[in-house]
Amino acid sequence: MASVPQSQDDPAAYVGLAAAEAERRARERGWQTVRSLPPGAIITLEYRADRLNFEVRDGRVTRAWTG
């Protein structure tokens, strides 16, 4: 499955979803890598257009971004 062009899938649409549901939807929509992170996690600055990141608090996505 090819990665989703950023313009076709708005990361903001994942905010508020349960983490498992958000990850399932992202994979169905073609994201090659989906990463769930706790608030304030230290991450690398390596940008990957095929990666969708979720910040998860209490089992819900509070922020989502590409890279």
C-alpha positions in Angstrom: 0.0 0.0 0.0 1.4 3.4 -0.9 1.7 6.2 1.6 -1.1 8.8 1.8 -0.2 12.2 0.4 -0.4 14.6 3.3 -3.0 16.8 1.6 -5.5 13.9 1.4 -5.6 12.9 5.1 -5.9 15.7 7.7 -4.1 14.7 10.9 -6.5 16.8 12.9 -9.3 14.4 12.0 -7.7 11.9 14.4 -7.7 14.1 17.5 -10.2 12.9 20.0 -10.3 9.3 18.8 -9.3 6.4 21.0 -5.7 5.5 20.2 -6.5 2.0 18.9 -9.2 3.4 16.6 -7.0 6.2 15.3 -4.2 3.7 14.5 -6.5 1.3 12.8 -7.9 4.2 10.6 -4.5 5.5 9.8 -3.3 2.1 8.6 -6.5 1.6 6.5 -5.8 5.0 4.9 -2.3 3.9 3.9 0.1 5.3 6.5 3.1 3.1 6.5 4.2 4.0 10.0 1.9 5.1 12.9 3.6 6.2 16.1 1.8 6.7 19.4 3.7 8.8 21.9 3.0 10.0 25.5 2.8 13.8 26.0 6.2 15.4 26.1 8.0 12.4 24.6 11.5 13.1 23.2 11.6 12.1 19.5 14.0 12.3 16.7 13.7 15.1 14.2 14.0 12.7 11.2 11.1 13.6 8.9 9.3 10.7 7.2 6.4 11.7 4.9 4.8 8.2 5.4 4.6 8.5 9.2 1.7 9.7 11.3 2.4 10.6 14.9 -0.1 10.6 17.7 0.3 12.2 21.1 -1.9 10.0 23.4 -3.2 11.0 26.8 -5.5 8.7 28.8 -6.0 6.5 25.7 -7.1 9.3 23.4 -5.3 11.2 20.7 -4.7 14.8 21.8 -2.5 15.8 18.9 -1.6 14.3 15.5 1.0 15.3 12.9 3.0 13.9 10.0 6.6 13.2 9.9 
